């Protein structure tokens, strides 16, 4: 049985790990790119390139995916959409609807109905 060799990590993997840990801890909050870069100890342009290389998404998209994931869990528990939007750090219900439909492929309302 042959296994593929492990994917080489970038030279900035530790910085990306630090950035990802901060984003995971505070993804419902607004984090400035400058703050994220300072935490990762890397300039913001290099951090964005390295983050995309390691994670597959730029930092902002990563945060959006995390927010939609939490939104799905809250919707499945019956939390109203407007409250879900506020709790996950989105501006309003329309922003939740737009991101949720793009990422999950269904509207938040349809997802909530299917989860019940």
Residue pairs with C-beta under 8 A, 6 or more apart in sequence:
9 54
10 16
10 50
10 53
10 54
12 42
12 46
12 47
12 50
12 54
13 50
13 54
15 40
15 41
15 42
15 47
15 50
16 40
16 47
16 50
16 51
16 54
16 55
18 39
18 40
18 41
19 36
19 37
19 39
19 40
19 42
19 47
19 51
19 59
20 51
20 55
20 62
22 31
22 36
22 39
22 40
23 31
23 36
23 59
23 62
23 63
23 66
24 66
27 63
27 66
27 67
27 70
27 89
28 67
28 70
28 87
28 88
28 89
29 89
30 89
31 63
33 44
33 47
33 48
33 59
34 44
36 44
36 47
36 59
37 43
37 44
37 47
40 47
42 50
47 59
48 58
48 59
51 57
51 58
51 59
51 62
52 58
55 62
57 65
63 89
64 99
64 103
65 103
67 88
67 89
67 90
67 99
68 88
68 99
68 100
68 103
68 104
70 87
70 88
71 84
71 85
71 88
71 90
71 96
71 100
71 108
72 100
72 104
72 111
74 83
74 84
74 87
74 88
75 81
75 84
75 108
75 111
75 112
75 115
76 111
76 112
76 115
78 112
78 116
79 87
81 93
81 96
81 97
81 108
81 109
81 112
82 92
82 93
84 96
84 108
85 91
85 92
85 93
85 95
85 96
88 96
90 96
90 99
96 108
97 107
97 108
100 106
100 107
100 108
100 111
101 107
101 108
104 111
106 114
